[in-house]
Amino acid sequence: MGTTQLETVPEPKYWHLRTVLSEALDSEFSVGEILPNERDLAARFGVARATLRQALEQLELEGRLQRRRGVGTTVAPPRMGVSVGTAQHAWPGGPDDAWQAVDCTLDVPPATVAATLVTGREEPVHTVRRSRVSQGQPVAAELLYIPASSVPDLSAIDAPSGAARARAVLRELQHLELERHENAVELGSARADDAKELDRLPGAPVLVVTTSFIARGRVAALSVATYRADTCRLTFGDFGGVEIHHGPERRAS
């Protein structure tokens, strides 16, 4: 058989440099450490700055580096595994939940959410806003939509707004018996509000994980979680929870 064209193409300079830089990140730098400026890096590795920028951009896409305004290029923390298995899990807000409650309001949800929850188009639902942080950096933002019928005893709780109200709603949700949950995942672009919360530019790539929590044969709560695509990766399996993977290795779960 003849040699294919791909086998004869030499490795691009930036790709070789990307490999060298990746090894240097593992052996010489720690998470959060700021890299030297482009001029110094280009001189160290004997490459043009254009080649260096290509390699840095590739490592940023892979989640190894983060570029932050006013800070520079830093070593990114290990990617957070986002489980999309089918096993039954607890309600959000349980003791092992890593999310942090931020706020809770009573709002009319988007039409698609109302259709999923089978509520009236103008019927307000409890909208819980939560965030997730890994190694001191925001990696995900969540909107959790809960109809009033799922938390009927909430009116007796004196917590009008804020994180306390959010936690109260989630505590009431625990009284329902969770049957199962269903996940859907898609690649998207960060909206202005999500980008601000996640410390990214609008339009940055994100993973959107939509989770329907089923109880009494209906969707009792709907979660729309937006994850930074540069710091998160999907893990598949029926029994794996969300895990933080430390160290330089990038193993599939």
HUZIPE-V502331 format. One record per pair of residues at least 6 apart in sequence whose ideal C-beta (glycine too) atoms are under 8 Angstrom apart, sorted by the first residue. I is the first residue (numbers start at 1). GAP is how many residues later the second one is. If there is no record, write none. Layout:
BEGIN
I	GAP
I	GAP
END
This chain:
BEGIN
12	42
13	34
13	38
14	37
14	38
14	40
14	41
14	44
15	40
15	43
17	28
17	30
17	34
17	35
17	37
17	38
18	36
18	37
18	40
18	41
20	25
21	24
21	34
21	35
21	38
22	37
22	42
25	34
25	39
25	40
25	50
25	223
26	222
29	6
29	46
30	45
31	44
31	45
31	46
31	47
31	104
32	42
32	43
32	45
32	103
32	104
33	41
33	42
34	37
34	38
34	39
34	40
35	6
35	30
35	37
35	38
35	39
35	40
36	8
37	35
38	11
38	14
38	15
38	18
39	10
41	11
42	6
42	7
42	9
42	10
45	7
56	9
56	11
56	17
59	6
60	6
60	7
60	13
60	170
61	169
63	13
63	16
63	167
63	168
63	170
64	11
64	12
65	8
65	9
65	10
65	11
66	7
66	8
66	9
66	10
66	164
66	165
67	6
67	7
68	6
68	131
76	154
76	155
77	57
77	58
77	60
77	154
78	166
78	167
78	168
78	169
78	170
78	172
79	152
79	153
79	154
79	166
79	171
80	52
80	54
80	59
80	60
80	147
80	151
80	152
80	153
80	162
80	163
80	164
80	165
81	151
81	152
81	153
81	154
81	159
81	161
81	162
81	163
81	164
81	172
82	125
82	127
82	145
82	150
82	151
82	152
82	153
82	160
83	152
83	153
83	154
83	157
83	158
83	159
83	160
83	170
84	99
84	101
84	125
84	150
84	151
84	152
85	150
85	151
85	152
85	153
85	154
85	155
86	97
86	152
87	151
87	152
88	90
88	91
88	92
88	93
89	89
89	92
89	152
90	6
90	7
90	88
91	79
91	82
91	83
91	85
91	87
91	122
91	130
92	7
92	38
92	52
92	78
92	81
92	121
92	129
92	131
93	6
93	8
93	74
93	77
93	78
93	80
93	81
94	80
96	145
98	34
98	144
99	31
99	32
99	33
99	41
99	43
100	30
100	31
100	32
100	33
100	63
101	27
101	28
101	29
101	62
101	65
101	66
101	69
102	27
102	28
102	29
102	61
102	64
103	25
103	26
103	58
103	59
103	60
103	62
103	63
104	22
104	23
104	24
104	25
104	57
104	58
104	59
104	61
104	62
104	64
104	65
105	21
105	22
105	24
105	56
106	18
106	19
106	20
106	21
107	17
107	18
107	20
108	6
108	13
108	14
108	15
108	16
108	17
109	8
109	10
109	15
109	16
109	18
109	36
111	10
113	12
113	32
113	109
113	111
114	6
114	7
114	9
114	11
116	96
116	103
116	106
117	8
117	28
117	30
117	102
117	105
118	100
118	101
119	6
119	28
123	24
125	20
125	21
125	22
125	23
126	19
126	20
126	21
126	22
126	25
126	28
126	43
127	16
127	17
127	18
127	19
128	14
128	15
128	16
128	17
128	18
128	38
128	41
128	42
129	12
129	13
129	14
129	15
129	37
130	11
130	12
130	14
130	36
131	7
131	9
131	10
131	11
131	66
132	6
132	7
132	8
132	9
132	10
133	6
134	97
134	110
137	62
137	94
138	59
138	60
138	61
138	90
139	59
139	88
139	89
139	92
139	93
140	58
140	85
140	86
140	87
140	88
140	92
141	53
141	56
141	57
141	84
141	85
142	81
142	82
142	83
142	84
143	80
143	81
143	82
144	26
144	77
144	78
144	79
144	80
145	76
145	77
145	78
145	79
146	23
146	27
146	74
146	75
147	73
148	6
150	22
150	23
150	26
150	65
150	70
150	71
151	18
151	21
151	22
153	19
153	22
154	14
154	15
154	18
157	8
157	11
157	15
159	6
159	8
159	9
173	47
173	48
176	39
176	40
176	44
177	38
177	39
178	35
178	36
178	37
179	35
179	36
179	37
179	38
180	34
181	30
181	31
181	32
181	33
182	29
182	30
182	32
183	26
183	27
183	28
184	25
184	26
184	27
185	22
185	23
185	24
185	25
185	49
186	21
186	22
186	24
187	18
187	19
187	20
187	21
187	42
188	17
188	18
188	19
188	20
188	38
189	13
189	14
189	15
189	16
189	17
190	8
190	10
190	11
190	12
190	13
190	14
190	15
190	16
190	36
191	11
192	10
194	6
194	12
194	32
195	6
195	7
195	8
195	9
198	6
198	8
198	28
198	30
200	6
200	28
204	24
204	25
204	26
205	24
205	25
206	20
206	21
206	22
206	23
207	19
207	20
207	21
207	22
207	25
207	27
208	16
208	17
208	18
208	19
209	14
209	15
209	16
209	18
210	12
210	13
210	14
210	15
211	11
211	12
211	14
212	7
212	9
212	10
213	6
213	7
213	8
213	9
213	10
214	6
233	17
235	8
235	17
235	18
236	17
237	16
240	13
243	10
245	6
245	8
END
